[in-house]
Amino acid sequence: MAPKTARARRLGIALRTHREAAGLTLESAADEINSTRSTLSRYENAQTLISPATVRALLTSYGVGPDEIAAAVELAKDARKPGWWVSYSYLLDRRTIDFIALEAEATGIANFEPSVVPGLLQTADYIRGVMRGGPHTLSDEQVEQRVQLRLDRQQRLSGDEPPILDAIIDEGALLRPVGGPSVMSAQLQHLVKMAELPNITVQVIPLAAGYHRGTRGSLHMLEFADPEDPIIASVETVAGQMILDRPGDLRTCTKIMEHLRTVALSPAASRDQLLRLLNER
């Protein structure tokens, strides 16, 4: 099963929209291409990649115009192109790979972390500390593979057309010496440096803020360039990463992220706090 990329999601939404505009049920539309209701449902939910030829056949049966069919066929071709993260698919569970595939296409990333530095801003040594303290016992080779994967995810931040990253960190995460004092000092220095990039904002929620809406867990939110691509949220659970895309869940996550921005220090005050913590080490 291929990762659910933003392109695959966009294509699935287009297929469903055109089917509904044609007044067809999943069963009747599937009959048009000698397929099944469950297969067509998987296409529309981006759970299974659909071939360009099947896209053309479906949209033709829906009475869609040639220009829109051509655009959808190109989208189907693009959705089948493997991303850089494919070589790491064997390392991680399906939900995490799905999230990485979506993150790779996001133009806006918001991330709150209560316990650790956000993954996209972690140094290699800090990542090693996180991996060695994780729920699974990993060999040195497995740790290094995961370190490289996370460093590869970070490449976009300083590349061409980088995404906007809003990182919000609970101060408690900055006081936890992951990997030891020297690793943590280097990590704090790295945060200060990354916050100087024009596409990256770092905010710290001080301990003095007390209990807040993010205290219970991390939150990621992804936005995409195409306005038809809905925002995606992701939360960490004891069972792993969970991707949320239902409107009600997204409204709740958006409100929580807005709240976290208001209880956090300003970017300038956050930089001062990072420097204070660094000087106190």
C-alpha positions as CSV (number, residue, x, y, z in Angstrom):
1,M,0.0,0.0,0.0
2,A,1.5,3.3,-1.1
3,P,1.9,6.3,1.3
4,K,-1.0,8.7,1.3
5,T,0.7,11.8,-0.2
6,A,-0.9,15.2,-0.6
7,R,-1.2,14.6,-4.4
8,A,-2.9,11.2,-3.8
9,R,-5.3,12.9,-1.4
10,R,-6.0,15.7,-3.8
11,L,-6.8,13.2,-6.6
12,G,-9.1,11.2,-4.3
13,I,-11.0,14.3,-3.4
14,A,-11.4,15.2,-7.1
15,L,-12.6,11.8,-8.0
16,R,-15.3,11.9,-5.3
17,T,-16.3,15.4,-6.2
18,H,-16.8,14.6,-9.9
19,R,-18.6,11.3,-9.0
20,E,-21.1,13.2,-6.7
21,A,-21.5,15.9,-9.3
22,A,-22.5,13.2,-11.8
23,G,-25.1,11.9,-9.3
24,L,-23.5,8.5,-9.1
25,T,-23.2,6.2,-6.1
26,L,-20.0,4.3,-5.5
27,E,-21.7,1.1,-6.7
28,S,-22.9,2.6,-10.0
29,A,-19.6,4.4,-10.7
30,A,-17.6,1.2,-10.0
31,D,-19.9,-0.7,-12.5
32,E,-18.9,1.8,-15.2
33,I,-15.3,0.5,-15.0
34,N,-16.0,-3.1,-14.1
35,S,-14.7,-2.5,-10.6
36,T,-16.1,-2.8,-7.1
37,R,-17.4,-0.3,-4.5
38,S,-14.6,-1.1,-2.1
39,T,-11.9,-0.5,-4.7
40,L,-13.4,2.8,-5.8
41,S,-13.7,3.9,-2.1
42,R,-10.0,3.1,-1.6
43,Y,-9.2,5.3,-4.6
44,E,-11.2,8.2,-3.3
45,N,-9.7,7.9,0.2
46,A,-6.2,7.7,-1.3
47,Q,-5.7,4.3,0.3
48,T,-4.8,2.7,-3.0
49,L,-3.0,4.4,-5.9
50,I,-5.1,4.6,-9.0
51,S,-3.6,4.3,-12.5
52,P,-3.8,7.2,-15.0
53,A,-5.8,5.0,-17.4
54,T,-8.4,4.3,-14.7
55,V,-8.6,8.0,-13.8
56,R,-9.3,8.7,-17.5
57,A,-12.0,6.0,-17.7
58,L,-13.7,7.1,-14.5
59,L,-13.8,10.8,-15.3
60,T,-14.9,10.1,-18.9
61,S,-17.8,8.1,-17.5
62,Y,-18.7,11.1,-15.3
63,G,-18.9,13.4,-18.2
64,V,-15.9,15.5,-17.1
65,G,-14.3,17.9,-19.7
66,P,-11.0,17.1,-21.4
67,D,-9.0,19.7,-19.7
68,E,-10.0,18.5,-16.2
69,I,-9.4,14.9,-17.2
70,A,-5.9,15.8,-18.5
71,A,-5.1,17.6,-15.2
72,A,-6.3,14.6,-13.1
73,V,-4.3,12.1,-15.3
74,E,-1.1,14.2,-14.7
75,L,-1.9,14.2,-11.0
76,A,-2.3,10.4,-11.0
77,K,1.1,10.1,-12.7
78,D,2.7,12.5,-10.2
79,A,1.2,10.6,-7.3
80,R,2.9,7.4,-8.4
81,K,6.4,8.9,-8.4
82,P,8.4,7.7,-5.4
83,G,9.5,10.2,-2.8
84,W,12.9,10.3,-1.1
85,W,11.4,8.7,2.0
86,V,10.5,5.4,0.1
87,S,14.0,4.0,0.9
88,Y,13.2,4.3,4.6
89,S,9.8,2.6,4.4
90,Y,11.1,-0.6,6.0
91,L,12.1,1.3,9.1
92,L,8.8,2.7,10.3
93,D,5.1,1.9,10.6
94,R,2.6,2.9,7.9
95,R,1.1,5.8,9.8
96,T,4.6,7.4,10.3
97,I,5.5,7.0,6.6
98,D,2.2,8.5,5.6
99,F,2.9,11.5,7.8
100,I,6.5,11.9,6.4
101,A,5.1,11.7,2.9
102,L,2.6,14.5,3.7
103,E,5.2,16.6,5.5
104,A,7.5,16.4,2.4
105,E,4.8,18.3,0.4
106,A,3.6,20.7,3.1
107,T,4.2,24.5,2.6
108,G,3.4,25.3,6.2
109,I,4.3,23.2,9.3
110,A,3.2,24.0,12.9
111,N,4.6,21.7,15.6
112,F,4.1,21.9,19.4
113,E,6.2,19.6,21.6
114,P,5.8,19.3,25.4
115,S,8.7,16.9,26.1
116,V,11.3,17.0,23.4
117,V,12.7,19.5,20.9
118,P,10.7,19.3,17.6
119,G,12.2,16.7,15.3
120,L,12.8,19.1,12.5
121,L,15.1,21.1,14.8
122,Q,17.0,18.3,16.5
123,T,20.7,17.9,16.2
124,A,22.1,14.5,15.2
125,D,23.4,13.8,18.7
126,Y,20.1,14.8,20.3
127,I,18.3,12.5,17.9
128,R,20.6,9.7,19.0
129,G,19.6,10.4,22.6
130,V,15.9,10.3,21.8
131,M,16.2,7.1,19.8
132,R,18.2,5.3,22.5
133,G,15.6,6.3,25.1
134,G,12.6,5.3,23.0
135,P,10.1,2.5,23.6
136,H,12.1,0.0,21.4
137,T,15.6,-1.4,21.9
138,L,17.5,-0.4,18.8
139,S,20.9,-1.5,17.6
140,D,23.5,1.1,16.8
141,E,22.8,0.6,13.1
142,Q,19.1,1.0,13.6
143,V,19.7,4.2,15.6
144,E,21.9,5.6,12.8
145,Q,19.3,4.8,10.2
146,R,16.7,6.7,12.1
147,V,19.1,9.6,12.7
148,Q,19.7,9.9,8.9
149,L,16.0,9.7,8.2
150,R,15.3,12.6,10.5
151,L,18.2,14.6,9.1
152,D,16.9,14.0,5.6
153,R,13.5,15.4,6.7
154,Q,15.2,18.5,7.9
155,Q,16.9,19.2,4.5
156,R,13.8,21.1,3.2
157,L,14.1,23.8,5.9
158,S,17.2,25.3,4.3
159,G,16.7,24.3,0.7
160,D,15.0,26.0,-2.2
161,E,11.4,27.0,-1.5
162,P,11.5,25.9,2.1
163,P,8.3,25.4,4.1
164,I,7.3,27.8,6.9
165,L,7.9,26.2,10.2
166,D,6.3,27.4,13.4
167,A,7.9,25.5,16.3
168,I,6.4,25.8,19.8
169,I,8.3,24.2,22.6
170,D,7.4,23.7,26.3
171,E,10.3,24.9,28.5
172,G,10.2,21.6,30.2
173,A,11.6,20.0,27.0
174,L,14.5,22.4,27.1
175,L,15.4,21.6,30.7
176,R,15.5,17.8,30.0
177,P,19.2,16.9,29.3
178,V,18.7,14.5,26.4
179,G,22.0,12.9,25.5
180,G,23.9,14.7,28.3
181,P,24.9,18.3,29.1
182,S,27.2,18.9,26.1
183,V,24.6,17.5,23.7
184,M,21.9,19.7,25.2
185,S,24.1,22.8,25.0
186,A,24.7,22.2,21.3
187,Q,21.0,21.6,20.8
188,L,20.1,24.9,22.4
189,Q,22.7,26.7,20.2
190,H,21.2,25.0,17.2
191,L,17.7,26.2,18.1
192,V,19.0,29.8,18.3
193,K,20.7,29.5,15.0
194,M,17.7,27.9,13.2
195,A,15.4,30.6,14.6
196,E,17.4,33.1,12.6
197,L,16.2,31.6,9.3
198,P,13.4,33.7,7.7
199,N,11.1,30.7,7.4
200,I,11.4,29.4,10.9
201,T,9.8,30.8,14.1
202,V,10.6,29.3,17.5
203,Q,8.5,30.1,20.6
204,V,8.9,28.8,24.1
205,I,6.0,28.2,26.5
206,P,7.5,29.1,29.9
207,L,6.9,26.9,32.9
208,A,5.2,29.9,34.6
209,A,2.4,29.5,32.1
210,G,1.3,26.5,34.2
211,Y,-1.0,23.8,32.8
212,H,-2.1,24.6,29.3
213,R,-4.0,22.9,26.4
214,G,-0.9,21.3,25.0
215,T,0.4,19.8,28.2
216,R,-1.1,16.4,27.4
217,G,0.8,15.8,24.1
218,S,2.5,16.9,20.9
219,L,0.6,18.3,17.9
220,H,1.6,18.7,14.3
221,M,-0.4,20.6,11.7
222,L,0.4,20.7,7.9
223,E,-0.8,23.1,5.3
224,F,-0.4,22.8,1.5
225,A,0.0,25.1,-1.4
226,D,-3.2,23.9,-3.2
227,P,-6.2,25.5,-1.5
228,E,-8.2,22.3,-2.2
229,D,-5.8,20.3,0.0
230,P,-7.3,20.3,3.5
231,I,-5.1,20.9,6.5
232,I,-3.8,17.7,8.2
233,A,-3.2,17.3,11.9
234,S,-1.2,14.6,13.7
235,V,-0.9,13.7,17.3
236,E,1.4,11.2,19.1
237,T,-0.3,8.5,21.1
238,V,1.1,5.5,23.1
239,A,0.2,3.4,20.0
240,G,2.1,5.7,17.6
241,Q,1.3,8.6,15.3
242,M,-2.3,9.3,14.5
243,I,-3.3,11.4,11.5
244,L,-6.5,13.5,11.8
245,D,-8.4,14.9,8.9
246,R,-12.0,15.1,10.0
247,P,-13.3,18.7,10.1
248,G,-14.3,18.6,13.7
249,D,-10.9,17.3,14.8
250,L,-9.1,19.9,12.7
251,R,-11.1,22.7,14.2
252,T,-10.2,21.5,17.7
253,C,-6.5,21.2,16.7
254,T,-6.5,24.7,15.1
255,K,-7.9,26.2,18.3
256,I,-5.3,24.4,20.5
257,M,-2.5,25.6,18.3
258,E,-3.8,29.2,18.4
259,H,-4.0,28.9,22.2
260,L,-0.4,27.7,22.4
261,R,0.8,30.6,20.4
262,T,-0.8,33.0,22.8
263,V,0.6,31.4,26.0
264,A,4.1,31.2,24.5
265,L,6.7,33.9,24.7
266,S,7.1,36.0,21.6
267,P,9.9,34.9,19.2
268,A,12.2,37.6,20.5
269,A,11.6,36.8,24.1
270,S,11.9,33.1,23.3
271,R,15.3,33.7,21.8
272,D,16.3,35.5,25.0
273,Q,15.0,32.5,27.1
274,L,17.0,30.1,24.9
275,L,20.2,32.1,25.5
276,R,19.5,32.3,29.2
277,L,19.1,28.5,29.4
278,L,22.3,28.1,27.4
279,N,24.2,30.5,29.7
280,E,22.9,28.6,32.8
281,R,24.3,25.3,31.7
